[in-house]
Amino acid sequence: MVSPAFTDRPLKKLFLFDVDDTLTKPRQKVTPEMVETLAELRKKAVIGFLGGSDLVKISEQLQFGQTSALDNFDYGFAENGLIAFKQGKELPSQSFIQFLGEERHKALVKFILHWIADVDIPIKRGTFIEFRRGMINVSPIGRNATIQERNEFQGYDLKHGIRASLVKLLEEKFGDYGLTFSIGGQISFDVFPNGWDKTYALRHVEDEQFEEIHFFGDKTYKGGNDYEVYSDPRTIGHTVKNPQDTIRILRELFLTVE
């Protein structure tokens, strides 16, 4: 049964949204138009964000005015759902380092840093590996890159396949570690235990028995970090190009019928 807190919603459905290029431009703040659209949808159904980034970064993007990201959504899933909130209250979480162990983690990090040091790309900034509770995030250019530098690297990466090359090497060298390497966003890819992709978030909502679970994301192709949850039989997937596309689909399919 749907929680008593959600019985006022006419649609017994859950809408989950990727963050970058779905709710916001990469690492940028949510627009008033998106906030208005989501608030309208929330009157009809249950909504949640489902991002690969940590909660701090997602919160910076989805905060609007005096309200926090967790205020504006019924569910909040960071790090693919390893960090989870329902109505502002934290749910049980998992630890990447406990799964992998310090020695394996050290070997993985050492290999990645050596590779990034040797690869020839136009610029490098800082924070090439970001350790999170449920995963590590790897960026050949570095997460300290500016918005313009991110955009430029994205184009360079599309042409030269920098991230894809490193992912292929890692899959070959660390294939026995039980890890998934998932490209997402503009400049990085995530590394997490098999099964800890975005479908992990679905276990937090199983008891609700929603009639439908809709997922919106931009990296829904095989190898993208939205693919698994987008193609999961428990969800109805929607591929979007950008936040404006998300708004368009929501208004065409769900917000025009009274």
Accessible surface in RSA format (square Angstrom, percent):
REM  Atomic radii and reference values for relative SASA: ProtOr
REM  Chains: A
REM  Algorithm: Lee & Richards
REM  Probe-radius: 1.40
REM  Slices: 20
REM RES _ NUM      All-atoms   Total-Side   Main-Chain    Non-polar    All polar
REM                ABS   REL    ABS   REL    ABS   REL    ABS   REL    ABS   REL
RES MET A   1   178.41  92.4 155.73 103.1  22.68  54.0 124.46 105.8  53.96  71.5
RES VAL A   2    23.48  15.5  14.34  13.0   9.14  22.0  14.34  12.5   9.14  24.8
RES SER A   3    20.31  17.2  16.04  21.4   4.27   9.8  10.82  23.0   9.49  13.3
RES PRO A   4   119.28  86.9 106.99  97.5  12.29  44.7 108.44  89.5  10.84  67.4
RES ALA A   5    47.64  43.8  21.01  32.4  26.63  60.6  33.74  47.5  13.90  36.8
RES PHE A   6     0.27   0.1   0.00   0.0   0.27   0.7   0.00   0.0   0.27   0.8
RES THR A   7    85.08  60.5  67.38  68.3  17.70  42.2  46.74  62.8  38.34  58.0
RES ASP A   8   107.46  75.3  77.33  77.0  30.13  71.3  50.29 118.4  57.17  57.0
RES ARG A   9    23.86  10.0  23.38  11.9   0.48   1.1   2.38   3.2  21.48  13.0
RES PRO A  10    97.17  70.8  62.71  57.2  34.46 125.3  75.22  62.1  21.95 136.4
RES LEU A  11    51.61  28.7  49.80  35.6   1.82   4.6  51.42  36.1   0.19   0.5
RES LYS A  12    56.11  27.4  53.95  33.1   2.15   5.1  50.14  45.1   5.97   6.4
RES LYS A  13    39.82  19.4  39.82  24.4   0.00   0.0   9.45   8.5  30.36  32.3
RES LEU A  14     0.00   0.0   0.00   0.0   0.00   0.0   0.00   0.0   0.00   0.0
RES PHE A  15     0.00   0.0   0.00   0.0   0.00   0.0   0.00   0.0   0.00   0.0
RES LEU A  16     0.32   0.2   0.32   0.2   0.00   0.0   0.32   0.2   0.00   0.0
RES PHE A  17     0.00   0.0   0.00   0.0   0.00   0.0   0.00   0.0   0.00   0.0
RES ASP A  18    10.04   7.0  10.04  10.0   0.00   0.0   0.00   0.0  10.04  10.0
RES VAL A  19     6.04   4.0   6.04   5.5   0.00   0.0   6.04   5.2   0.00   0.0
RES ASP A  20    28.93  20.3  26.36  26.2   2.58   6.1  11.87  27.9  17.06  17.0
RES ASP A  21    24.75  17.3  24.75  24.6   0.00   0.0   1.27   3.0  23.47  23.4
RES THR A  22     0.00   0.0   0.00   0.0   0.00   0.0   0.00   0.0   0.00   0.0
RES LEU A  23     1.21   0.7   0.00   0.0   1.21   3.0   0.00   0.0   1.21   3.3
RES THR A  24     2.56   1.8   0.00   0.0   2.56   6.1   2.56   3.4   0.00   0.0
RES LYS A  25   127.69  62.3 125.56  77.0   2.13   5.1  68.17  61.4  59.52  63.4
RES PRO A  26    13.82  10.1  13.07  11.9   0.75   2.7  13.07  10.8   0.75   4.6
RES ARG A  27    58.61  24.6  40.50  20.6  18.11  43.1   5.50   7.5  53.11  32.2
RES GLN A  28    68.20  38.1  63.70  46.6   4.50  10.7  20.72  44.1  47.49  36.0
RES LYS A  29   124.17  60.6 109.94  67.5  14.23  33.9  96.67  87.0  27.50  29.3
RES VAL A  30    11.03   7.3   2.48   2.2   8.55  20.6   2.48   2.2   8.55  23.2
RES THR A  31    67.66  48.1  66.06  67.0   1.60   3.8  64.63  86.8   3.03   4.6
RES PRO A  32    91.06  66.4  87.39  79.7   3.67  13.3  87.95  72.6   3.11  19.3
RES GLU A  33    80.55  46.2  75.64  57.2   4.91  11.7  34.45  66.6  46.10  37.6
RES MET A  34     0.17   0.1   0.17   0.1   0.00   0.0   0.17   0.1   0.00   0.0
RES VAL A  35    32.37  21.3  30.11  27.3   2.26   5.4  31.52  27.4   0.85   2.3
RES GLU A  36   111.75  64.2 104.40  79.0   7.35  17.5  38.19  73.9  73.56  60.1
RES THR A  37     0.00   0.0   0.00   0.0   0.00   0.0   0.00   0.0   0.00   0.0
RES LEU A  38     9.60   5.3   9.60   6.9   0.00   0.0   9.60   6.7   0.00   0.0
RES ALA A  39    50.11  46.1  42.69  65.9   7.42  16.9  47.83  67.4   2.28   6.0
RES GLU A  40    57.43  33.0  55.17  41.7   2.26   5.4  24.58  47.5  32.85  26.8
RES LEU A  41     0.00   0.0   0.00   0.0   0.00   0.0   0.00   0.0   0.00   0.0
RES ARG A  42    63.49  26.7  61.76  31.5   1.74   4.1  19.90  27.2  43.59  26.4
RES LYS A  43   154.81  75.5 137.83  84.6  16.97  40.4  89.56  80.6  65.24  69.5
RES LYS A  44    36.73  17.9  36.73  22.5   0.00   0.0  35.28  31.8   1.45   1.5
RES ALA A  45     0.00   0.0   0.00   0.0   0.00   0.0   0.00   0.0   0.00   0.0
RES VAL A  46     1.19   0.8   1.19   1.1   0.00   0.0   1.19   1.0   0.00   0.0
RES ILE A  47     0.34   0.2   0.34   0.3   0.00   0.0   0.34   0.2   0.00   0.0
RES GLY A  48     0.00   0.0   0.00   N/A   0.00   0.0   0.00   0.0   0.00   0.0
RES PHE A  49     0.00   0.0   0.00   0.0   0.00   0.0   0.00   0.0   0.00   0.0
RES LEU A  50     0.00   0.0   0.00   0.0   0.00   0.0   0.00   0.0   0.00   0.0
RES GLY A  51     1.75   2.2   0.00   N/A   1.75   2.2   1.75   4.8   0.00   0.0
RES GLY A  52     9.55  11.8   0.00   N/A   9.55  11.8   3.79  10.4   5.76  12.9
RES SER A  53    20.87  17.6  18.30  24.4   2.56   5.9   2.65   5.6  18.22  25.5
RES ASP A  54    27.34  19.2  27.34  27.2   0.00   0.0  13.94  32.8  13.40  13.4
RES LEU A  55    41.36  23.0  39.07  28.0   2.29   5.8  39.07  27.4   2.29   6.2
RES VAL A  56   103.01  67.8  98.89  89.5   4.13   9.9 102.60  89.1   0.42   1.1
RES LYS A  57    32.10  15.7  32.10  19.7   0.00   0.0  19.09  17.2  13.00  13.9
RES ILE A  58     1.57   0.9   1.57   1.2   0.00   0.0   1.57   1.1   0.00   0.0
RES SER A  59    32.40  27.4  32.19  43.0   0.21   0.5  24.78  52.8   7.62  10.7
RES GLU A  60    87.85  50.4  81.65  61.8   6.20  14.8  44.01  85.1  43.85  35.8
RES GLN A  61     4.00   2.2   3.75   2.7   0.25   0.6   2.27   4.8   1.73   1.3
RES LEU A  62     3.04   1.7   1.22   0.9   1.82   4.6   1.23   0.9   1.81   4.9
RES GLN A  63    80.21  44.9  79.90  58.4   0.31   0.7   6.54  13.9  73.67  55.9
RES PHE A  64    73.33  36.7  70.26  43.5   3.07   8.0  71.64  43.4   1.69   4.8
RES GLY A  65    55.79  68.8   0.00   N/A  55.79  68.8  36.37  99.8  19.42  43.5
RES GLN A  66   180.92 101.2 148.05 108.2  32.87  78.3  63.11 134.3 117.80  89.3
RES THR A  67    56.93  40.5  56.63  57.4   0.31   0.7  53.58  72.0   3.35   5.1
RES SER A  68    45.79  38.7  44.34  59.2   1.46   3.4  39.25  83.6   6.54   9.2
RES ALA A  69     0.75   0.7   0.32   0.5   0.43   1.0   0.32   0.5   0.43   1.1
RES LEU A  70    39.02  21.7  33.22  23.8   5.80  14.6  33.50  23.5   5.52  14.9
RES ASP A  71    83.49  58.5  66.33  66.0  17.16  40.6  18.55  43.7  64.94  64.8
RES ASN A  72    33.94  23.4  26.78  25.9   7.16  17.2  13.77  33.1  20.17  19.5
RES PHE A  73     5.33   2.7   3.25   2.0   2.08   5.4   3.25   2.0   2.08   6.0
RES ASP A  74     1.53   1.1   0.96   1.0   0.57   1.3   0.00   0.0   1.53   1.5
RES TYR A  75     1.12   0.5   0.34   0.2   0.77   2.0   0.77   0.6   0.34   0.4
RES GLY A  76     1.18   1.5   0.00   N/A   1.18   1.5   0.05   0.1   1.13   2.5
RES PHE A  77     0.00   0.0   0.00   0.0   0.00   0.0   0.00   0.0   0.00   0.0
RES ALA A  78     0.46   0.4   0.12   0.2   0.34   0.8   0.12   0.2   0.34   0.9
RES GLU A  79     7.68   4.4   7.68   5.8   0.00   0.0   0.00   0.0   7.68   6.3
RES ASN A  80     1.21   0.8   1.21   1.2   0.00   0.0   0.00   0.0   1.21   1.2
RES GLY A  81     0.00   0.0   0.00   N/A   0.00   0.0   0.00   0.0   0.00   0.0
RES LEU A  82     0.01   0.0   0.00   0.0   0.01   0.0   0.00   0.0   0.01   0.0
RES ILE A  83     8.56   4.9   8.42   6.3   0.14   0.3   8.42   6.1   0.14   0.4
RES ALA A  84     0.00   0.0   0.00   0.0   0.00   0.0   0.00   0.0   0.00   0.0
RES PHE A  85    23.69  11.9  23.61  14.6   0.08   0.2  23.66  14.3   0.03   0.1
RES LYS A  86    50.10  24.4  48.06  29.5   2.04   4.9  20.83  18.7  29.27  31.2
RES GLN A  87    87.40  48.9  61.96  45.3  25.44  60.6  25.79  54.9  61.61  46.7
RES GLY A  88    39.71  49.0   0.00   N/A  39.71  49.0  16.30  44.7  23.41  52.4
RES LYS A  89   158.50  77.3 154.60  94.9   3.90   9.3 100.83  90.8  57.67  61.4
RES GLU A  90    93.00  53.4  61.50  46.5  31.50  75.0  22.23  43.0  70.77  57.8
RES LEU A  91    41.28  23.0  37.53  26.8   3.76   9.4  38.73  27.2   2.56   6.9
RES PRO A  92   113.34  82.6  97.99  89.3  15.35  55.8 110.18  91.0   3.16  19.7
RES SER A  93    45.85  38.7  17.09  22.8  28.76  66.3   0.64   1.4  45.21  63.3
RES GLN A  94    73.22  40.9  69.09  50.5   4.13   9.8   4.96  10.6  68.26  51.8
RES SER A  95    22.47  19.0  18.37  24.5   4.10   9.5  12.62  26.9   9.85  13.8
RES PHE A  96     0.00   0.0   0.00   0.0   0.00   0.0   0.00   0.0   0.00   0.0
RES ILE A  97    40.13  22.8  37.38  27.8   2.75   6.6  37.38  26.9   2.75   7.5
RES GLN A  98   153.17  85.7 120.61  88.1  32.56  77.5  42.83  91.2 110.35  83.7
RES PHE A  99    99.39  49.7  66.60  41.2  32.79  85.3  76.09  46.1  23.30  66.7
RES LEU A 100    11.06   6.2   0.85   0.6  10.21  25.7   1.89   1.3   9.17  24.7
RES GLY A 101    29.41  36.3   0.00   N/A  29.41  36.3  29.32  80.5   0.09   0.2
RES GLU A 102   118.68  68.1 111.69  84.5   6.98  16.6  58.99 114.1  59.68  48.7
RES GLU A 103   123.70  71.0 117.22  88.7   6.48  15.4  66.24 128.1  57.46  46.9
RES ARG A 104    97.31  40.9  95.63  48.7   1.68   4.0  26.88  36.7  70.43  42.7
RES HIS A 105    29.90  16.3  29.90  20.8   0.00   0.0  24.24  25.0   5.66   6.6
RES LYS A 106   124.83  60.9 121.15  74.3   3.68   8.8  81.23  73.1  43.60  46.4
RES ALA A 107    42.99  39.5  33.41  51.6   9.57  21.8  39.40  55.5   3.59   9.5
RES LEU A 108     0.00   0.0   0.00   0.0   0.00   0.0   0.00   0.0   0.00   0.0
RES VAL A 109    29.90  19.7  29.90  27.1   0.00   0.0  29.90  26.0   0.00   0.0
RES LYS A 110   131.68  64.2 126.34  77.5   5.35  12.7  74.06  66.7  57.62  61.4
RES PHE A 111    50.77  25.4  45.28  28.0   5.50  14.3  49.70  30.1   1.07   3.1
RES ILE A 112     0.00   0.0   0.00   0.0   0.00   0.0   0.00   0.0   0.00   0.0
RES LEU A 113    79.44  44.2  74.91  53.6   4.53  11.4  75.23  52.8   4.21  11.3
RES HIS A 114   111.23  60.8 108.85  75.7   2.38   6.1  75.35  77.7  35.88  41.8
RES TRP A 115    45.53  18.3  39.23  19.0   6.31  14.8  31.77  16.9  13.77  22.3
RES ILE A 116     4.16   2.4   4.16   3.1   0.00   0.0   4.16   3.0   0.00   0.0
RES ALA A 117    73.81  67.9  42.84  66.1  30.97  70.4  51.76  72.9  22.05  58.4
RES ASP A 118   122.38  85.7  92.80  92.4  29.58  69.9  32.86  77.3  89.52  89.3
RES VAL A 119    25.87  17.0  15.40  13.9  10.47  25.2  23.03  20.0   2.84   7.7
RES ASP A 120   128.52  90.0 110.86 110.3  17.66  41.8  40.11  94.4  88.41  88.2
RES ILE A 121    12.12   6.9   0.24   0.2  11.87  28.6   1.50   1.1  10.61  28.8
RES PRO A 122    94.24  68.7  55.22  50.3  39.02 141.8  68.22  56.3  26.02 161.7
RES ILE A 123    52.88  30.1  45.94  34.2   6.94  16.7  52.13  37.5   0.75   2.0
RES LYS A 124    66.28  32.3  46.90  28.8  19.38  46.1  39.25  35.3  27.03  28.8
RES ARG A 125   105.93  44.5  83.08  42.3  22.85  54.4  31.95  43.7  73.98  44.8
RES GLY A 126    18.03  22.2   0.00   N/A  18.03  22.2  16.80  46.1   1.23   2.8
RES THR A 127    58.45  41.6  39.13  39.7  19.32  46.0  29.27  39.3  29.18  44.1
RES PHE A 128    47.72  23.9  44.68  27.7   3.03   7.9  44.79  27.2   2.93   8.4
RES ILE A 129    34.12  19.4  13.13   9.8  20.99  50.6  13.13   9.5  20.99  57.0
RES GLU A 130    30.62  17.6  27.87  21.1   2.75   6.6  16.95  32.8  13.67  11.2
RES PHE A 131   107.15  53.6  82.39  51.0  24.76  64.4  82.39  50.0  24.76  70.9
RES ARG A 132    10.53   4.4   4.18   2.1   6.34  15.1   7.94  10.9   2.59   1.6
RES ARG A 133   110.32  46.3 101.04  51.5   9.28  22.1  37.57  51.3  72.75  44.1
RES GLY A 134     0.00   0.0   0.00   N/A   0.00   0.0   0.00   0.0   0.00   0.0
RES MET A 135     0.00   0.0   0.00   0.0   0.00   0.0   0.00   0.0   0.00   0.0
RES ILE A 136     0.09   0.1   0.09   0.1   0.00   0.0   0.09   0.1   0.00   0.0
RES ASN A 137     5.14   3.5   4.98   4.8   0.16   0.4   0.00   0.0   5.14   5.0
RES VAL A 138     0.00   0.0   0.00   0.0   0.00   0.0   0.00   0.0   0.00   0.0
RES SER A 139     0.02   0.0   0.02   0.0   0.00   0.0   0.02   0.0   0.00   0.0
RES PRO A 140     0.00   0.0   0.00   0.0   0.00   0.0   0.00   0.0   0.00   0.0
RES ILE A 141     1.37   0.8   1.37   1.0   0.00   0.0   1.37   1.0   0.00   0.0
RES GLY A 142     0.00   0.0   0.00   N/A   0.00   0.0   0.00   0.0   0.00   0.0
RES ARG A 143    28.46  12.0  15.92   8.1  12.54  29.9   5.68   7.8  22.78  13.8
RES ASN A 144    97.36  67.1  72.16  69.7  25.19  60.7  23.64  56.9  73.72  71.2
RES ALA A 145     9.70   8.9   0.00   0.0   9.70  22.1   0.00   0.0   9.70  25.7
RES THR A 146    76.42  54.4  68.67  69.6   7.75  18.5  73.13  98.2   3.29   5.0
RES ILE A 147    69.79  39.7  67.02  49.9   2.77   6.7  67.02  48.3   2.77   7.5
RES GLN A 148   122.93  68.7 118.49  86.6   4.44  10.6  38.37  81.7  84.56  64.1
RES GLU A 149    26.66  15.3  26.38  20.0   0.28   0.7   9.43  18.2  17.23  14.1
RES ARG A 150    14.52   6.1  14.52   7.4   0.00   0.0   0.00   0.0  14.52   8.8
RES ASN A 151    77.19  53.2  66.67  64.4  10.52  25.3  23.46  56.5  53.72  51.9
RES GLU A 152    99.38  57.1  83.91  63.5  15.47  36.8  49.80  96.3  49.58  40.5
RES PHE A 153     8.10   4.1   3.68   2.3   4.42  11.5   7.52   4.6   0.58   1.7
RES GLN A 154    49.62  27.7  49.48  36.2   0.14   0.3   5.44  11.6  44.18  33.5
RES GLY A 155    39.67  48.9   0.00   N/A  39.67  48.9  31.54  86.6   8.12  18.2
RES TYR A 156    60.64  28.3  53.23  30.3   7.42  19.3  37.88  28.5  22.76  28.1
RES ASP A 157    11.31   7.9   8.94   8.9   2.37   5.6   0.07   0.2  11.24  11.2
RES LEU A 158   145.70  81.1 113.40  81.1  32.29  81.2 117.11  82.2  28.59  76.9
RES LYS A 159   167.71  81.8 132.11  81.1  35.60  84.8  84.32  75.9  83.39  88.8
RES HIS A 160    88.79  48.5  61.93  43.0  26.86  68.7  40.98  42.2  47.81  55.6
RES GLY A 161    23.37  28.8   0.00   N/A  23.37  28.8  22.03  60.5   1.34   3.0
RES ILE A 162    17.07   9.7  16.98  12.6   0.09   0.2  17.07  12.3   0.00   0.0
RES ARG A 163    11.88   5.0  11.88   6.1   0.00   0.0   0.24   0.3  11.65   7.1
RES ALA A 164    53.60  49.3  46.80  72.2   6.81  15.5  48.19  67.9   5.42  14.3
RES SER A 165    53.97  45.6  45.98  61.4   7.99  18.4  25.94  55.2  28.02  39.3
RES LEU A 166     0.00   0.0   0.00   0.0   0.00   0.0   0.00   0.0   0.00   0.0
RES VAL A 167    13.74   9.0  13.74  12.4   0.00   0.0  13.74  11.9   0.00   0.0
RES LYS A 168   127.27  62.1 126.42  77.6   0.85   2.0  93.68  84.3  33.59  35.8
RES LEU A 169    68.27  38.0  67.59  48.4   0.68   1.7  67.59  47.5   0.68   1.8
RES LEU A 170     0.00   0.0   0.00   0.0   0.00   0.0   0.00   0.0   0.00   0.0
RES GLU A 171    89.48  51.4  77.94  59.0  11.54  27.5  27.28  52.8  62.21  50.8
RES GLU A 172   110.45  63.4  76.69  58.0  33.76  80.4  48.75  94.3  61.70  50.4
RES LYS A 173   121.60  59.3  92.62  56.8  28.98  69.0  48.34  43.5  73.26  78.0
RES PHE A 174     8.88   4.4   7.76   4.8   1.12   2.9   7.76   4.7   1.12   3.2
RES GLY A 175    55.90  68.9   0.00   N/A  55.90  68.9  26.44  72.6  29.46  66.0
RES ASP A 176   108.45  76.0  79.28  78.9  29.17  69.0  50.22 118.2  58.23  58.1
RES TYR A 177    28.81  13.4  24.46  13.9   4.35  11.3  10.91   8.2  17.89  22.1
RES GLY A 178    24.25  29.9   0.00   N/A  24.25  29.9  22.71  62.3   1.54   3.4
RES LEU A 179    18.56  10.3   0.00   0.0  18.56  46.7   0.00   0.0  18.56  50.0
RES THR A 180    32.18  22.9  28.10  28.5   4.08   9.7  21.24  28.5  10.94  16.5
RES PHE A 181    16.20   8.1   3.17   2.0  13.04  33.9   3.17   1.9  13.04  37.3
RES SER A 182     4.13   3.5   3.24   4.3   0.89   2.1   3.16   6.7   0.98   1.4
RES ILE A 183    33.95  19.3  33.87  25.2   0.08   0.2  33.87  24.4   0.08   0.2
RES GLY A 184     6.09   7.5   0.00   N/A   6.09   7.5   4.84  13.3   1.25   2.8
RES GLY A 185    18.33  22.6   0.00   N/A  18.33  22.6  13.10  35.9   5.23  11.7
RES GLN A 186    11.80   6.6   8.56   6.3   3.24   7.7   0.14   0.3  11.66   8.8
RES ILE A 187     1.76   1.0   1.44   1.1   0.31   0.8   1.44   1.0   0.31   0.9
RES SER A 188     8.53   7.2   8.53  11.4   0.00   0.0   0.00   0.0   8.53  12.0
RES PHE A 189     1.08   0.5   0.00   0.0   1.08   2.8   1.08   0.7   0.00   0.0
RES ASP A 190     7.12   5.0   7.08   7.0   0.04   0.1   0.82   1.9   6.30   6.3
RES VAL A 191     0.00   0.0   0.00   0.0   0.00   0.0   0.00   0.0   0.00   0.0
RES PHE A 192     1.86   0.9   1.86   1.2   0.00   0.0   1.86   1.1   0.00   0.0
RES PRO A 193     0.58   0.4   0.58   0.5   0.00   0.0   0.58   0.5   0.00   0.0
RES ASN A 194    91.31  63.0  72.67  70.2  18.64  44.9  31.52  75.9  59.79  57.8
RES GLY A 195    38.01  46.9   0.00   N/A  38.01  46.9  30.31  83.2   7.71  17.3
RES TRP A 196    30.77  12.3  30.77  14.9   0.00   0.0  12.86   6.9  17.91  29.1
RES ASP A 197    14.67  10.3  14.67  14.6   0.00   0.0   1.41   3.3  13.26  13.2
RES LYS A 198     0.77   0.4   0.64   0.4   0.12   0.3   0.53   0.5   0.23   0.2
RES THR A 199    23.67  16.8  19.99  20.3   3.68   8.8   7.86  10.6  15.81  23.9
RES TYR A 200     9.86   4.6   8.94   5.1   0.93   2.4   1.46   1.1   8.40  10.4
RES ALA A 201     0.20   0.2   0.00   0.0   0.20   0.5   0.00   0.0   0.20   0.5
RES LEU A 202     1.91   1.1   1.45   1.0   0.47   1.2   1.45   1.0   0.47   1.3
RES ARG A 203   123.85  52.0 107.50  54.8  16.35  38.9  34.84  47.6  89.00  53.9
RES HIS A 204    38.31  20.9  16.65  11.6  21.66  55.4  12.77  13.2  25.54  29.7
RES VAL A 205     3.61   2.4   1.00   0.9   2.61   6.3   1.00   0.9   2.61   7.1
RES GLU A 206   101.37  58.2  79.67  60.3  21.70  51.7  35.56  68.8  65.81  53.7
RES ASP A 207   127.63  89.4 114.72 114.2  12.91  30.5  40.46  95.2  87.17  86.9
RES GLU A 208     8.32   4.8   8.32   6.3   0.00   0.0   3.98   7.7   4.34   3.5
RES GLN A 209   126.76  70.9 102.56  75.0  24.20  57.6  38.88  82.7  87.88  66.7
RES PHE A 210    23.31  11.7   0.40   0.2  22.91  59.6   0.40   0.2  22.91  65.6
RES GLU A 211   125.97  72.3  91.66  69.3  34.30  81.7  42.81  82.8  83.16  67.9
RES GLU A 212    58.00  33.3  51.57  39.0   6.44  15.3  17.79  34.4  40.21  32.8
RES ILE A 213    20.95  11.9  19.72  14.7   1.23   3.0  19.72  14.2   1.23   3.3
RES HIS A 214     8.28   4.5   8.28   5.8   0.00   0.0   8.28   8.5   0.00   0.0
RES PHE A 215     0.00   0.0   0.00   0.0   0.00   0.0   0.00   0.0   0.00   0.0
RES PHE A 216     0.00   0.0   0.00   0.0   0.00   0.0   0.00   0.0   0.00   0.0
RES GLY A 217     0.00   0.0   0.00   N/A   0.00   0.0   0.00   0.0   0.00   0.0
RES ASP A 218    22.63  15.9  10.54  10.5  12.09  28.6   4.99  11.7  17.65  17.6
RES LYS A 219    22.17  10.8  22.17  13.6   0.00   0.0  15.37  13.8   6.80   7.2
RES THR A 220    11.31   8.0   8.16   8.3   3.15   7.5   0.14   0.2  11.17  16.9
RES TYR A 221   117.99  55.1 107.29  61.0  10.70  27.8 104.01  78.2  13.98  17.2
RES LYS A 222   167.26  81.6 143.98  88.3  23.28  55.4 104.16  93.8  63.10  67.2
RES GLY A 223    42.63  52.6   0.00   N/A  42.63  52.6  38.21 104.8   4.42   9.9
RES GLY A 224     0.54   0.7   0.00   N/A   0.54   0.7   0.00   0.0   0.54   1.2
RES ASN A 225    17.84  12.3  15.15  14.6   2.69   6.5   1.68   4.0  16.16  15.6
RES ASP A 226     0.13   0.1   0.11   0.1   0.03   0.1   0.03   0.1   0.11   0.1
RES TYR A 227    64.37  30.1  64.37  36.6   0.00   0.0  30.23  22.7  34.14  42.1
RES GLU A 228    52.45  30.1  46.88  35.5   5.57  13.3  25.59  49.5  26.86  21.9
RES VAL A 229     0.21   0.1   0.00   0.0   0.21   0.5   0.00   0.0   0.21   0.6
RES TYR A 230    70.17  32.8  64.07  36.5   6.11  15.9  26.55  20.0  43.62  53.8
RES SER A 231    57.85  48.9  28.41  37.9  29.44  67.8  28.18  60.0  29.67  41.6
RES ASP A 232    20.86  14.6  14.38  14.3   6.48  15.3   4.18   9.8  16.68  16.6
RES PRO A 233   133.46  97.3  93.63  85.4  39.83 144.8 105.66  87.2  27.79 172.7
RES ARG A 234   114.34  48.0  94.31  48.1  20.02  47.7  64.46  88.1  49.88  30.2
RES THR A 235    14.22  10.1   0.00   0.0  14.22  33.9   0.89   1.2  13.33  20.1
RES ILE A 236    74.38  42.3  70.78  52.7   3.60   8.7  74.38  53.6   0.00   0.0
RES GLY A 237    26.47  32.6   0.00   N/A  26.47  32.6   1.26   3.5  25.21  56.5
RES HIS A 238    25.44  13.9  20.63  14.3   4.81  12.3  15.77  16.3   9.67  11.3
RES THR A 239    69.81  49.7  50.86  51.6  18.95  45.2  46.26  62.1  23.56  35.6
RES VAL A 240     2.90   1.9   0.00   0.0   2.90   7.0   0.31   0.3   2.59   7.0
RES LYS A 241   170.26  83.1 147.38  90.4  22.87  54.5  96.06  86.5  74.20  79.0
RES ASN A 242    62.55  43.1  62.55  60.4   0.00   0.0  17.49  42.1  45.06  43.6
RES PRO A 243    15.50  11.3  15.50  14.1   0.00   0.0  15.50  12.8   0.00   0.0
RES GLN A 244   104.69  58.5 101.31  74.0   3.38   8.1  56.76 120.8  47.93  36.4
RES ASP A 245    17.34  12.1  13.75  13.7   3.59   8.5   5.90  13.9  11.44  11.4
RES THR A 246     0.00   0.0   0.00   0.0   0.00   0.0   0.00   0.0   0.00   0.0
RES ILE A 247     7.43   4.2   7.43   5.5   0.00   0.0   7.43   5.3   0.00   0.0
RES ARG A 248   112.80  47.4 105.66  53.9   7.14  17.0  60.73  83.0  52.07  31.6
RES ILE A 249    17.85  10.2  17.56  13.1   0.28   0.7  17.85  12.9   0.00   0.0
RES LEU A 250     0.00   0.0   0.00   0.0   0.00   0.0   0.00   0.0   0.00   0.0
RES ARG A 251    75.88  31.9  75.81  38.6   0.07   0.2  44.32  60.6  31.56  19.1
RES GLU A 252    99.63  57.2  78.49  59.4  21.13  50.3  36.41  70.4  63.21  51.6
RES LEU A 253    99.25  55.3  78.35  56.1  20.90  52.5  80.45  56.5  18.81  50.6
RES PHE A 254    24.72  12.4  17.89  11.1   6.83  17.8  21.14  12.8   3.58  10.2
RES LEU A 255    11.30   6.3   0.29   0.2  11.00  27.7   0.29   0.2  11.00  29.6
RES THR A 256    88.99  63.3  59.41  60.2  29.58  70.5  57.42  77.1  31.56  47.7
RES VAL A 257   106.98  70.4  97.79  88.5   9.19  22.1 101.37  88.1   5.61  15.2
RES GLU A 258   187.85 107.8 123.86  93.7  63.99 152.4  93.12 180.1  94.73  77.3
END  Absolute sums over single chains surface
CHAIN  1 A    11887.7       9620.3       2267.5       6669.8       5217.9
END  Absolute sums over all chains
TOTAL         11887.7       9620.3       2267.5       6669.8       5217.9
